[in-house]
Amino acid sequence: MTGTILRLASVFFILVVGILSITTSRNPGTFHEKNPAAVSANESTAIWEYRTLAGATPELLAAQANKLATESWEMIDIEQDVADSQHHWIGLLRRVKR
């Protein structure tokens, strides 16, 4: 039962992240206008740096990502790792290289 709930929660979370990424990629100027802390560099010529985060739950991963967002990191992908019967969440983040 718990496994089913976690799978449904992960699918829902991934769908939400996907929908948000699609809607902001169609009109990226809107996102940057509303968020002054967002990167103002031209994304097509930007040089990115990447990092990963790990969390035991999607909520813990999101809390870590929110802290890093103040340093201009944005989460671009999330995966669930179920190695050794333990669920771990891995997030990929990026920001314009400083």
C-alpha positions, 0 to 999 in steps of 0.5 A, spaced: 500 500 500 505 504 501 509 503 495 503 504 491 502 511 494 509 513 493 509 511 486 502 515 485 505 521 489 512 520 484 508 520 478 504 526 480 510 530 482 513 528 475 507 531 472 507 537 475 514 539 474 513 537 467 507 541 466 511 547 469 517 546 465 513 546 459 509 552 460 515 556 462 519 554 456 514 556 451 514 563 454 520 564 458 520 572 458 514 571 463 518 567 468 524 572 468 519 578 468 516 575 475 522 573 478 527 578 478 532 573 482 532 569 475 538 569 471 537 574 466 543 571 461 541 569 454 539 562 455 541 560 448 548 562 449 549 561 457 554 556 460 551 552 465 554 548 471 550 542 474 549 539 481 545 533 484 541 533 490 539 527 494 533 526 498 529 521 502 522 524 500 520 528 494 518 533 500 526 533 503 528 534 496 524 540 494 526 543 501 533 542 499 532 545 492 528 551 495 534 553 499 539 552 493 534 557 489 536 563 493 543 561 489 540 561 482 539 554 482 533 551 478 531 544 478 531 541 471 530 533 472 528 529 478 528 521 478 526 516 483 532 511 485 529 504 488 536 501 490 536 496 496 528 497 497 529 504 499 526 510 495 531 515 494 530 522 490 535 525 486 534 532 483 538 535 477 539 542 478 543 548 474 545 555 474 549 560 469 556 559 471 559 564 475 
